[in-house]
Amino acid sequence: MQFSESWLRQYVNPELDSAALGHAMTMAGLEVEEQHSVAPSFTQIVVAEILSAEQHPDADRLRVCKVNAGTGQELQIVCGAPNARAGIKIPCALVGAQLPPAEAGGKPFQIKVGKLRGVESQGMLCSGRELGLGEDHEGILELPSDAPVGKDIRQYLDLDDQIFIIKLTPNKADCLSLIGMAREVSAITGAALKKPEWKAVPVSIKDQRKVIVENTELCGRFAGRIIQGVNAKAKTPDWIVQRLARAGQRSISALVDLSNYVMLEMGQPTHVFDLDKVTGDIIVRWAKTGEQLALLNGQTVQLTDVNNSKALPIGIVADQNGPLALAGIMGGNHCAVTDDTINIFVEAAYWQPNAIQGRARRFNFSTDAAHRFERGVDPQATVDCLEYLSNLIIEVCGGQAGPIDDQVLATPERKPVKMRLERAAKVIGIPLTTQIVSDVFKSLNFDYKLEAGDVYVVTPPSYRFDIEIEEDLIEEVARMYGFENIPDHPPVASLKMSAKPEAKRAVHLLRQRFALQGYQETVNFGFIDADSEKRLAGASDAALIKVLNPIASQYGVMRSNLWGGLLNNLKANLNRGATRVRLFETGRVFKRNASFTEQSGEVAGFDQPQRIGGLAYGSFVPEQWANANRLVDFFDVKGDLERVFDPLHLLTGAAQHPALHPGRSAQVMLHAAEGPVILGWIGELHPGLQQAYELPQAPVLFELDLEPLRNIGLPQPEELSKFPAVQRDLAVVVKQNIAAQALLDAMQASKQQFVRSIQLFDEFRPKAGSASMAEDEKSLAFRVTLLNPEDTLQDVQIEAAMSGLLVALEKKCAARLR
């Protein structure tokens, strides 16, 4: 919410300076995000009049002007503005004046006597941009003809007026107007509140346009009237243009400006239709299938989504020929007022917040009207605001007004809310009395009564949609009491250190380990676009978990894996010149699962496991002289994972995933006593997806279930053996399609006595024509470590163990000793 201090002080004028006023609002929850003067600092710029403007003798685009600046003598100023002419009043910077810097952080510009093409210039005629009043620099700023010559321009244009930009929380819809802000400042400071005053518009014609409200769940109150014979070309009063500009609104035309002014001052959005472009009765209803509307912003929108039966219905104002406006959001281009408009229909309505919420975002834009209606606009002020706007239109544009047709259909009832004094004191942390609380409720214009047991029963005003539960009233007491007046006491509690779960490591430790391997953490939304989700998960339309009200089109579905966000991160980094990228992320993914029921932290029908995923792209190590430069591969990333998740034993098995390269991907499993536990996937990005993401090289991706990786169990201490370990090598020949892990599993399952570890250290594949092995065979060599902690191992014991391992390989893997 943006407004000028002078506009606010018209309705409430506390005895506080600008800084103190801003501090008071902030301490009451109305955060002043920015506060500054209308124009930056400058000196010695006055109102002046051009007496004559002659062509420069040596320059076609320059004029030599004689200027009366109230200094007692005429000034000669050379000016290049195309609108410099005799008889106009303009801002004139005298010699010695300090102008604002041309750019932020620059130095002020000082005016000196100079020469332009040989003609002396004794000052400068200023444009709006040179005064810091906007970007217009096509010509000098023209002032009204009655501007007093010689008067300081800052005083004349009130350029020391402060602009307040308030960062409102979503619940403070009542402060989206000058009157709402004035009410709050009055309550905060105790200053008297002055409400806008206007005279009722005399009804001079009987014409009315019938309005039919078909859906009360869309519109709870609708008021409108006809005004005939308006002059749409009338000039908007300067004081209204100035207030609109200082509120961040540009002037468009008188009828539009007056409607915007009433919205900013009263908080009630209104709309003005060109009555001659409206056919028949006006109908308020939901949009029908196939209807579309060309809006004032030039956008043509389809009002119904034939592909989504669950899409929110769109409210419209229509006539006999079709839609005229998006209800509570934006008018249509067809019935917009123009300079040729003569007869108008002015409406003010109470649109149900639920009927407006999310509709503007659906069409990828936002409007001031929708911003207010979706939060709630005072339904009791509808007719007053329509009367106020009518008064302004007739005063500025003339015309004859008809009677107001006011239909009150379904306005919300403000239900009483109870607040316990004892509860408020406990929550806020201060001693409260009935006098303090009663004064707060009186200042806020709350209707209340005090019941037995110091319980307040409060009926909020019609404009306070945010007062619904006891905590809302407690918040109001805290705000009005003043957050800075609440003492800062440290918490008093018995502190107890929880025992650290030794068998479970924290996620933060895993983050640290990934960082030590050179990975950087990313944080992405839990949403992604539907196309990426289909490509990466191989999901059908039915399997997608669609977001009903997405914040943007690229966040339309819930993610079922972490890769979509990581690939977008990779793409963004490559676009900015990165050549080597390591990323990881921890977060939840979302999948349909009918077995899940509603409970704390879970939603029925959806599984939300935590995953840890990442990718590696570019060279396997940063470029250096000690290592040859090669691209990162599957085994580099697998090694990273083994180091991060040590002491857990990760296994991999060849498998295919729709997002990964068919021949360079694997399932990741966790070695456990009861058998392998599937954790997730690792592999290169599929070539088709590499092309879709326009990546020069394929990154290596991984994604694993987080919870099993956190369970590391308790360490099992062992006494150091006094006897030496023995190592033996075992080389066997097997078919090439048999994985090395199958041989390791077979040997581990045989449970030979004294065998402590088995490691694969060599693989040999024969060349064509080899006599010792067939072409479809390979040789694998294992190093076996044996140890007897109680005695020195004997050859007999060693041979028995090695024979047992070989027998297990022969039976389960069809291996033979090499």
C-alpha positions in Angstrom: 0.0 0.0 0.0 1.5 3.3 -1.1 0.2 6.8 -0.2 1.4 10.3 0.6 1.6 11.7 4.1 -0.4 14.8 3.2 -3.3 12.6 1.9 -3.3 10.6 5.2 -3.2 13.7 7.4 -6.3 15.0 5.7 -8.2 12.3 7.6 -6.1 11.9 10.7 -3.4 14.3 11.9 -1.5 13.1 14.9 1.0 15.3 16.7 3.9 13.2 15.4 6.5 14.1 12.8 7.0 11.9 9.7 9.7 9.7 11.2 7.7 9.1 14.4 4.5 8.4 12.5 6.3 5.8 10.4 7.8 4.2 13.5 4.4 4.1 15.2 2.8 2.3 12.3 5.6 -0.2 12.1 5.3 -1.0 15.8 1.6 -1.7 15.3 2.2 -4.3 12.6 1.9 -1.9 9.6 5.5 -2.2 8.5 6.8 0.9 6.7 8.9 -0.8 4.1 10.0 2.5 2.5 9.7 6.2 3.4 11.0 9.0 1.2 10.2 12.5 -0.1 8.3 13.0 -3.3 11.4 14.5 -4.9 15.1 14.1 -4.0 17.0 17.0 -2.4 17.8 20.0 -4.5 18.1 23.8 -3.9 17.5 27.2 -5.6 14.8 26.1 -8.1 11.9 28.5 -8.3 8.8 29.1 -10.3 9.6 31.3 -13.4 7.9 32.6 -16.5 9.3 32.7 -20.0 8.9 36.2 -21.4 10.3 35.4 -24.8 11.9 32.6 -26.7 14.0 33.3 -29.7 15.9 31.0 -32.1 19.6 30.5 -31.2 21.7 32.1 -33.9 24.0 29.1 -34.3 21.9 26.1 -33.3 18.6 24.9 -34.8 17.5 23.0 -31.7 18.3 25.7 -29.1 16.3 28.7 -28.0 17.4 31.8 -26.2 14.8 32.5 -23.5 14.2 35.7 -21.5 13.0 34.5 -18.1 11.4 36.2 -15.1 12.4 34.2 -12.0 11.4 36.8 -9.4 15.0 37.9 -8.9 14.4 41.5 -9.9 16.1 41.2 -13.3 15.5 39.2 -16.5 17.7 36.1 -16.9 18.9 34.8 -20.2 18.8 31.1 -20.4 19.6 28.8 -23.4 17.2 25.9 -23.6 16.8 22.9 -26.0 13.3 21.9 -24.9 10.8 21.8 -27.8 8.0 23.3 -25.7 9.9 26.3 -24.5 7.7 29.3 -25.5 6.7 32.7 -24.2 4.0 32.9 -21.5 4.4 29.5 -19.7 5.4 29.0 -16.1 8.2 26.6 -15.6 10.8 25.5 -12.9 14.0 27.5 -13.2 17.3 26.5 -11.6 19.2 29.6 -10.7 23.0 30.0 -10.8 24.4 28.1 -7.7 21.5 25.6 -7.6 22.2 22.0 -6.7 20.3 19.4 -8.8 19.8 15.8 -7.9 22.5 13.4 -9.4 21.6 11.9 -12.8 22.1 8.4 -11.5 22.1 6.6 -8.1 25.3 7.2 -6.2 26.3 10.1 -8.4 27.2 13.6 -7.3 24.8 16.5 -7.3 24.9 18.7 -10.4 25.6 22.4 -9.8 24.3 25.1 -12.1 26.9 27.7 -13.2 27.0 30.6 -15.7 28.0 29.1 -19.0 27.9 29.5 -22.8 26.1 27.4 -25.3 27.3 27.9 -28.9 28.6 31.4 -27.9 25.5 32.6 -26.0 25.6 33.1 -22.3 23.1 31.0 -20.2 22.3 32.2 -16.6 20.5 29.2 -15.3 18.6 26.1 -16.4 14.9 25.4 -17.2 14.1 22.0 -15.7 12.2 18.9 -16.9 10.4 16.5 -14.6 13.2 14.0 -14.6 15.8 16.6 -13.7 13.7 17.3 -10.5 13.4 13.6 -9.8 9.7 13.6 -10.6 9.7 10.8 -13.1 11.3 9.9 -16.4 9.7 12.6 -18.6 12.5 14.7 -20.2 11.0 15.4 -23.6 10.4 19.0 -22.5 10.5 21.4 -19.6 7.9 20.9 -16.9 4.9 23.2 -17.4 3.3 24.6 -14.3 -0.2 26.0 -13.9 -0.7 29.6 -15.1 -1.4 30.8 -11.6 1.9 29.6 -10.2 3.5 32.5 -8.3 6.8 33.6 -9.9 9.8 33.4 -7.6 8.2 30.8 -5.2 10.5 27.9 -4.2 9.4 24.9 -6.3 9.6 22.5 -3.4 7.1 24.5 -1.5 4.8 25.1 -4.5 4.6 21.5 -5.5 4.9 20.2 -1.9 7.9 18.0 -2.8 8.8 17.5 0.8 5.6 15.5 1.2 6.6 12.0 2.4 5.7 8.8 0.5 4.9 5.8 2.7 5.1 2.3 1.3 3.5 -0.1 3.7 4.2 -3.9 3.6 0.9 -5.3 4.7 0.4 -8.8 5.9 -2.4 -10.7 4.0 -4.8 -10.5 6.8 -4.9 -6.7 6.9 -7.2 -6.2 4.0 -8.9 -3.3 5.9 -5.7 -1.2 5.4 -5.8 -1.4 1.6 -7.2 2.1 1.6 -6.5 5.6 2.9 -9.5 5.4 5.2 -8.4 2.0 6.5 -4.9 3.4 7.2 -6.4 6.5 8.8 -8.5 4.3 11.1 -5.4 2.4 12.2 -3.4 5.6 12.8 -6.3 7.0 14.8 -6.4 3.9 16.9 -2.6 3.9 17.4 -2.1 7.5 18.2 -5.5 8.6 19.6 -5.8 11.4 17.0 -9.3 12.2 15.8 -10.6 10.5 12.6 -12.2 12.6 9.9 -14.2 10.7 7.4 -14.6 11.8 3.8 -17.7 14.0 3.2 -19.8 14.4 0.1 -23.3 15.4 -0.8 -25.8 12.9 -2.1 -26.1 13.2 -5.8 -29.6 14.5 -6.8 -31.5 12.0 -8.9 -32.6 13.9 -12.0 -33.5 11.0 -14.3 -35.5 7.8 -13.8 -33.6 5.5 -16.1 -32.4 2.2 -14.7 -30.7 -0.9 -16.1 -32.0 -4.1 -14.8 -29.4 -6.2 -13.0 -29.9 -10.0 -12.5 -27.6 -11.7 -10.0 -27.9 -15.4 -10.8 -25.3 -16.7 -8.2 -25.2 -15.3 -4.7 -22.1 -17.5 -4.0 -20.4 -15.2 -6.5 -21.9 -11.8 -5.6 -23.3 -10.9 -2.2 -24.3 -7.3 -3.0 -24.6 -5.3 -6.2 -25.3 -1.6 -6.6 -25.4 0.4 -9.8 -26.8 3.5 -11.4 -26.9 5.2 -14.7 -25.3 8.6 -15.3 -26.2 10.3 -18.6 -24.6 13.1 -20.5 -21.0 12.9 -19.1 -18.1 14.7 -20.7 -15.5 11.9 -20.8 -12.9 14.3 -22.2 -13.0 16.4 -19.0 -9.6 17.0 -17.4 -8.9 15.2 -14.1 -8.4 17.7 -11.3 -4.7 18.3 -10.6 -5.0 17.4 -6.9 -6.5 14.0 -7.8 -3.7 13.4 -10.5 -1.1 14.3 -7.9 -2.6 11.9 -5.2 -2.8 9.1 -7.7 0.8 9.6 -8.8 2.0 9.6 -5.3 0.1 6.4 -4.7 1.9 4.8 -7.7 -1.0 5.2 -10.2 -0.8 7.0 -13.5 -3.5 9.2 -14.8 -5.5 7.7 -17.7 -8.8 9.6 -18.1 -11.2 11.4 -15.9 -13.7 8.5 -15.5 -11.0 5.9 -14.9 -9.0 8.2 -12.6 -12.0 8.9 -10.4 -12.8 5.2 -10.1 -9.2 4.5 -9.1 -9.2 7.4 -6.6 -12.3 6.0 -4.8 -10.7 2.6 -4.6 -7.5 3.9 -3.1 -9.3 6.2 -0.7 -12.2 4.0 0.4 -11.0 0.5 -0.4 -14.0 -0.3 -2.7 -13.1 -1.1 -6.3 -15.7 0.1 -8.7 -16.2 -0.1 -12.5 -17.6 2.2 -15.1 -19.2 0.7 -18.2 -20.0 2.6 -21.4 -23.8 2.1 -21.3 -24.3 2.5 -25.0 -22.2 -0.6 -25.5 -24.3 -2.7 -23.1 -27.2 -4.7 -24.7 -30.2 -5.5 -22.6 -30.1 -6.6 -18.9 -26.9 -6.9 -17.0 -26.4 -10.4 -15.6 -24.0 -11.5 -12.9 -23.2 -15.2 -13.3 -20.6 -17.9 -13.7 -19.0 -18.1 -17.2 -20.4 -20.7 -19.6 -18.5 -23.3 -21.7 -16.8 -21.7 -24.7 -17.0 -18.1 -23.6 -14.1 -15.8 -23.9 -13.4 -12.1 -23.1 -11.0 -9.5 -24.5 -9.8 -7.6 -21.4 -8.6 -4.0 -20.9 -5.0 -5.1 -20.8 -5.2 -6.4 -24.4 -5.3 -10.1 -23.3 -8.1 -12.4 -24.5 -8.9 -15.1 -22.0 -10.8 -18.4 -22.3 -13.2 -18.3 -19.4 -13.7 -22.1 -19.0 -11.1 -24.8 -19.0 -12.5 -27.7 -21.1 -9.6 -29.9 -20.2 -10.0 -29.6 -16.4 -13.4 -30.3 -14.9 -12.1 -29.3 -11.5 -10.9 -25.8 -12.6 -12.3 -22.9 -10.6 -15.4 -21.3 -12.2 -14.9 -17.7 -13.3 -17.5 -15.1 -12.4 -18.5 -12.5 -15.0 -20.7 -9.5 -15.6 -22.5 -10.1 -18.8 -25.2 -8.6 -21.0 -27.5 -10.3 -23.6 -24.6 -10.7 -26.0 -22.0 -12.2 -23.6 -19.3 -11.3 -21.1 -18.6 -7.7 -20.3 -16.1 -8.0 -17.4 -14.3 -10.5 -15.2 -16.2 -10.1 -11.9 -14.1 -8.3 -9.3 -10.9 -8.5 -11.5 -10.9 -6.5 -14.7 -13.3 -5.0 -17.2 -13.6 -6.0 -20.8 -12.4 -4.0 -23.7 -15.7 -4.0 -25.5 -17.6 -1.8 -23.0 -14.7 0.3 -21.8 -15.2 4.0 -21.5 -13.5 6.2 -24.1 -13.4 9.9 -25.0 -16.6 9.4 -27.0 -18.5 8.0 -24.0 -21.7 9.9 -23.1 -23.8 7.6 -21.0 -22.3 5.3 -18.3 -23.3 2.6 -15.9 -21.4 2.8 -12.6 -21.3 -0.3 -10.4 -20.0 -1.2 -6.9 -20.3 -4.7 -5.6 -19.4 -7.1 -2.9 -17.8 -10.1 -4.5 -17.5 -13.1 -2.3 -13.7 -13.6 -1.5 -13.9 -17.4 -2.3 -15.2 -16.5 -5.8 -12.3 -14.2 -6.6 -9.3 -16.0 -5.0 -7.0 -17.6 -7.5 -8.9 -16.4 -10.6 -6.5 -13.6 -11.6 -3.5 -15.9 -11.0 -5.1 -18.4 -13.4 -4.7 -15.9 -16.2 -1.2 -14.9 -15.1 -1.9 -11.3 -14.0 -3.0 -9.4 -10.9 -5.1 -6.3 -10.4 -5.7 -3.9 -7.6 -9.4 -4.9 -7.5 -8.7 -8.6 -7.3 -6.1 -8.0 -4.6 -8.8 -6.3 -2.5 -11.8 -8.5 -3.3 -10.0 -11.8 -2.6 -9.1 -10.6 0.9 -12.5 -9.0 1.6 -14.1 -5.6 1.0 -16.5 -3.9 3.4 -20.0 -5.0 2.2 -21.7 -2.2 4.3 -19.8 0.6 2.4 -20.9 -0.5 -1.1 -23.6 2.2 -1.6 -21.6 4.9 0.1 -18.6 4.4 -2.2 -20.9 4.4 -5.2 -22.5 7.6 -4.1 -19.0 9.1 -3.5 -17.9 8.1 -7.0 -21.1 9.5 -8.5 -20.5 12.8 -6.8 -17.0 13.1 -8.2 -18.1 12.1 -11.7 -20.8 14.7 -11.9 -18.5 17.3 -10.3 -15.7 16.7 -12.9 -17.5 15.3 -15.9 -21.1 16.6 -15.5 -24.2 14.6 -16.3 -27.5 13.5 -14.8 -27.7 10.6 -12.3 -30.4 8.0 -12.0 -31.5 6.2 -8.8 -29.2 3.6 -7.3 -30.3 -0.1 -7.7 -29.0 -1.8 -4.6 -29.4 -5.6 -4.2 -28.3 -7.0 -0.9 -28.2 -10.8 -1.4 -25.7 -12.6 0.8 -23.4 -10.4 2.8 -21.3 -12.1 5.5 -22.4 -12.0 9.1 -19.8 -10.9 11.6 -20.0 -13.5 14.4 -19.0 -12.6 17.9 -15.6 -13.8 19.1 -14.7 -14.4 22.7 -11.4 -13.5 24.4 -10.3 -14.4 27.9 -8.4 -11.7 29.6 -6.2 -14.3 31.5 -5.4 -16.1 28.2 -4.4 -12.8 26.5 -2.1 -11.9 29.4 -0.5 -15.3 29.2 0.1 -15.3 25.5 1.4 -11.7 25.3 3.4 -12.0 28.5 2.3 -8.8 30.1 -0.1 -8.0 32.9 -3.4 -6.8 31.4 -6.4 -5.0 33.0 -9.9 -4.7 31.7 -9.2 -0.9 31.3 -6.3 -1.5 28.9 -8.2 -4.1 26.8 -11.4 -2.0 26.8 -9.5 1.0 25.6 -7.9 -1.1 22.8 -11.3 -2.3 21.6 -12.8 1.2 21.7 -10.0 2.6 19.7 -10.5 -0.1 17.1 -14.3 0.6 17.0 -15.0 -3.0 18.1 -18.5 -3.6 19.6 -17.8 -5.6 22.8 -19.2 -6.5 26.1 -17.5 -7.9 29.2 -19.0 -11.1 30.7 -18.3 -12.8 34.0 -14.8 -14.1 34.5 -13.2 -11.3 32.5 -14.3 -12.7 29.1 -14.8 -10.3 26.3 -17.4 -10.9 23.6 -16.4 -8.9 20.6 -18.4 -8.3 17.4 -15.9 -7.0 14.8 -16.8 -4.3 12.3 -17.9 -5.3 8.8 -14.5 -4.4 7.3 -12.5 -6.6 9.6 -12.5 -10.0 7.9 -9.4 -11.1 9.9 -11.2 -11.3 13.3 -12.5 -14.9 13.6 -10.9 -16.6 16.6 -9.6 -15.7 20.1 -6.0 -15.4 18.9 -7.0 -12.7 16.4 -8.2 -10.5 19.3 -5.1 -11.2 21.3 -3.1 -10.0 18.3 -5.0 -6.8 18.2 -4.4 -6.2 21.9 -0.6 -6.8 21.4 -0.5 -4.5 18.3 -2.3 -1.6 20.0 -0.4 -2.1 23.2 2.8 -1.7 21.1 5.3 -4.4 20.4 8.1 -2.2 21.6 6.3 -1.9 25.0 6.3 -5.6 25.6 9.3 -6.4 27.8 11.9 -8.8 26.5 12.2 -11.6 29.1 14.3 -14.7 28.6 12.3 -17.9 28.7 12.2 -19.7 32.0 12.2 -23.4 31.7 14.1 -26.5 32.8 16.4 -27.4 30.0 17.3 -31.0 29.4 19.7 -32.3 26.8 18.3 -35.1 24.8 20.4 -38.2 24.3 22.0 -38.3 20.9 20.7 -41.3 18.8 24.0 -43.1 18.2 22.5 -45.6 15.8 21.1 -42.9 13.5 23.1 -40.1 11.9 21.7 -36.7 11.2 20.9 -35.4 7.7 23.2 -32.5 8.4 26.2 -34.9 8.7 25.4 -36.3 5.2 25.2 -32.8 3.9 28.6 -32.1 5.3 30.0 -35.2 3.7 28.6 -34.3 0.3 30.2 -30.9 0.6 33.5 -32.5 1.4 33.2 -34.4 -1.9 32.8 -31.1 -3.7 29.0 -31.1 -4.0 26.9 -28.0 -3.5 23.5 -28.1 -1.9 20.4 -26.8 -3.7 16.9 -26.2 -2.5 14.0 -26.5 -5.0 10.3 -26.3 -4.9 8.3 -29.6 -4.5 6.6 -28.7 -7.7 7.7 -29.2 -11.3 6.2 -28.8 -14.8 4.1 -31.7 -16.1 6.3 -32.4 -19.2 9.5 -32.8 -17.1 7.7 -35.1 -14.7 6.4 -37.3 -17.5 9.9 -37.5 -19.1 11.8 -38.2 -15.9 9.4 -40.6 -14.2 7.8 -42.2 -17.3 4.5 -41.2 -15.7 1.1 -41.1 -17.4 -1.3 -38.2 -17.1 -3.4 -40.2 -14.6 -0.3 -40.7 -12.3 0.5 -37.0 -12.1 -0.4 -35.3 -8.9 -1.6 -31.9 -10.2 -1.6 -28.7 -8.1 -5.0 -27.1 -8.0 -3.8 -23.6 -7.8 -0.1 -23.5 -9.0 2.0 -20.4 -8.3 3.3 -20.6 -11.9 2.7 -22.8 -15.0 6.1 -24.5 -14.6 5.1 -25.6 -11.1 1.9 -27.5 -12.1 2.5 -30.9 -10.6 4.1 -32.4 -7.5 7.5 -34.0 -8.2 8.0 -37.7 -7.9 11.8 -37.4 -8.0 14.5 -34.8 -7.3 16.1 -34.8 -10.8 13.8 -32.2 -12.5 14.9 -29.4 -10.2 18.5 -30.5 -10.2 18.6 -30.6 -14.0 17.1 -27.1 -14.1 19.8 -26.0 -11.6 22.5 -27.5 -13.9 21.1 -25.8 -16.9 21.0 -22.4 -15.2 24.7 -22.9 -14.1 25.8 -23.9 -17.6 24.1 -20.8 -19.0 26.2 -18.7 -16.7 29.5 -20.1 -17.8 30.0 -23.0 -15.4 31.9 -26.1 -16.8 32.1 -28.4 -13.8 29.0 -28.8 -11.6 28.3 -31.0 -8.5 24.9 -30.6 -6.9 22.8 -32.5 -4.3 19.5 -32.0 -2.6 17.5 -33.5 0.2 13.7 -33.3 0.1 10.4 -35.0 -0.2 8.9 -36.5 -3.3 5.3 -37.3 -3.8 3.7 -40.5 -5.1 0.2 -41.9 -5.1 -0.3 -44.8 -2.6 -3.8 -45.9 -1.7 -2.5 -47.7 1.4 -1.6 -44.4 3.2 -4.3 -43.1 5.6 -4.7 -39.6 7.0 -2.5 -39.0 10.1 -0.1 -36.6 11.5 2.3 -35.5 8.8 0.7 -37.7 6.1 -2.1 -37.2 3.6 -4.4 -40.0 2.7 -3.5 -41.7 -0.6 -0.1 -40.1 -1.0 3.4 -41.4 0.0 5.9 -38.6 0.7 9.3 -40.2 1.3 12.5 -38.2 1.9 15.1 -38.6 -0.7 18.7 -37.5 -1.3 19.7 -36.9 -4.9 22.3 -35.3 -6.9 24.3 -35.0 -10.1 27.8 -34.6 -11.4 28.8 -32.9 -14.6 32.0 -32.0 -16.4 35.5 -33.2 -15.6 36.0 -35.8 -12.8 38.5 -33.4 -11.0 39.1 -29.7 -11.4 41.5 -29.0 -14.2 45.1 -29.5 -13.1 48.6 -30.7 -14.3 48.7 -33.8 -12.2 45.7 -35.6 -13.7 44.6 -36.2 -17.3 41.4 -34.3 -18.1 38.5 -36.8 -18.5 34.7 -36.6 -18.0 33.1 -37.8 -14.8 31.6 -41.3 -15.1 29.4 -43.8 -13.3 32.2 -45.1 -11.2 33.4 -41.7 -10.0 29.9 -40.9 -8.6 29.5 -44.4 -7.2 32.8 -43.9 -5.3 31.5 -40.5 -4.0 28.4 -42.3 -2.6 30.5 -45.0 -1.0 32.6 -42.4 0.8 29.6 -40.3 1.9 27.6 -43.3 3.3 30.5 -45.2 4.8 30.3 -47.5 6.9 27.2 -48.7 5.0 27.9 -51.2 2.3 26.3 -50.1 -1.0 25.6 -52.6 -3.8 24.7 -51.9 -7.4 23.0 -54.0 -10.0 22.4 -53.3 -13.7 18.8 -52.1 -14.3 16.9 -49.7 -16.5 15.1 -46.4 -15.6 13.2 -44.2 -18.1 15.4 -41.2 -17.2 18.7 -43.0 -17.4 21.0 -44.4 -20.1 19.9 -48.0 -20.8 23.4 -49.4 -20.6 24.9 -47.1 -18.0 22.4 -47.2 -15.1 22.0 -49.4 -12.0 19.8 -49.9 -9.0 21.5 -49.0 -5.7 21.0 -51.5 -2.8 22.0 -51.6 0.8 23.7 -54.8 2.1 21.7 -56.1 5.0 21.5 -59.3 7.0 18.0 -60.1 5.7 19.1 -59.4 2.1 19.6 -56.4 -0.2 17.4 -53.3 0.4 16.7 -51.3 -2.7 17.5 -47.6 -2.1 17.3 -45.9 -5.5 19.1 -45.3 -8.8 22.4 -44.2 -10.3 23.4 -43.6 -13.9 24.0 -41.3 -16.8 21.1 -39.2 -18.1 19.2 -40.7 -21.0 20.5 -39.4 -24.4 17.0 -38.3 -25.3 16.7 -36.3 -22.2 20.2 -34.9 -22.7 18.9 -33.6 -26.0 15.7 -32.3 -24.5 17.6 -30.3 -21.9 20.2 -29.2 -24.5 23.1 -30.4 -22.5 26.5 -30.8 -24.2 27.4 -33.8 -22.0 25.4 -36.3 -20.0 25.5 -35.8 -16.2 25.6 -38.7 -13.9 22.5 -38.7 -11.6 21.7 -40.5 -8.4 18.6 -40.6 -6.1 18.3 -42.7 -2.9 15.9 -43.1 -0.1 17.2 -41.1 2.8 15.8 -43.0 5.9 17.7 -46.3 5.4 20.9 -44.4 4.9 20.7 -42.7 8.2 20.5 -46.0 10.2 24.1 -47.0 10.7 23.6 -49.1 13.9 25.8 -49.2 16.9 29.6 -49.9 16.6 30.6 -53.4 17.6 34.0 -53.3 19.5 36.4 -56.2 19.0 39.6 -57.1 20.8 42.7 -56.7 18.6 44.1 -60.1 17.7 47.6 -61.0 18.9 48.0 -63.4 16.0 48.7 -62.5 12.4 46.2 -62.5 9.6 46.7 -64.6 6.5 45.9 -63.7 2.9 45.2 -66.1 0.1 44.2 -65.4 -3.5 41.4 -67.3 -5.3 41.0 -67.0 -9.1 38.1 -68.7 -10.8 36.6 -68.8 -14.3 32.9 -68.0 -14.8 30.5 -67.0 -17.6 30.8 -63.3 -18.5 27.1 -62.7 -17.8 27.6 -63.6 -14.1 28.2 -60.5 -11.9 31.1 -60.3 -9.6 28.7 -59.5 -6.8 27.0 -62.8 -7.2 30.3 -64.6 -6.5 30.9 -62.4 -3.4 27.4 -63.1 -2.1 28.0 -66.9 -2.6 31.2 -66.8 -0.7 29.7 -64.7 2.1 26.7 -67.0 2.4 29.0 -70.1 2.8 30.1 -68.6 6.2 33.6 -70.2 6.2 35.3 -70.2 9.5 38.2 -67.7 10.0 37.3 -65.7 6.8 37.3 -62.0 7.7 37.1 -60.2 4.3 36.9 -61.0 0.6 37.9 -58.4 -2.0 37.8 -58.5 -5.8 41.2 -57.2 -7.2 41.4 -58.4 -10.7 39.3 -59.3 -13.8 40.6 -60.9 -17.0 38.7 -61.5 -20.3 40.4 -63.6 -22.9 41.2 -62.6 -26.4 39.7 -64.5 -29.4 41.3 -67.9 -29.8 42.5 -68.3 -26.2 43.1 -71.9 -25.2 42.5 -71.6 -21.5 39.1 -69.9 -21.6 36.1 -69.7 -23.9 35.1 -66.4 -25.5 32.1 -66.1 -23.2 34.1 -66.6 -20.0 36.1 -64.4 -17.7 38.5 -64.8 -14.8 37.9 -63.1 -11.4 40.5 -63.0 -8.7 39.7 -62.5 -5.0 41.9 -61.7 -2.1 40.7 -63.6 1.0 41.8 -62.4 4.5 41.7 -65.1 7.2 42.3 -64.6 11.0 42.0 -66.7 14.1 41.9 -64.3 17.1 42.8 -67.1 19.5 45.6 -68.9 17.9 47.9 -69.0 14.9 46.2 -70.3 11.8 47.4 -73.7 10.5 47.7 -74.7 6.9 44.9 -77.3 7.4 42.5 -74.6 8.6 43.4 -72.3 5.8 43.0 -75.0 3.1 39.6 -76.1 4.6 38.3 -72.5 4.4 39.5 -71.9 0.8 38.1 -75.2 -0.3 34.8 -74.3 1.2 34.7 -71.0 -0.7 35.6 -72.8 -4.0 32.8 -75.4 -3.5 30.3 -72.6 -2.9 31.3 -70.9 -6.1 31.1 -74.2 -8.1 27.6 -74.9 -6.8 26.0 -71.5 -7.1 27.9 -69.8 -9.9 29.2 -72.7 -12.0 32.8 -71.5 -11.4 35.9 -73.5 -11.9 39.4 -72.9 -10.4 41.7 -71.2 -12.8 
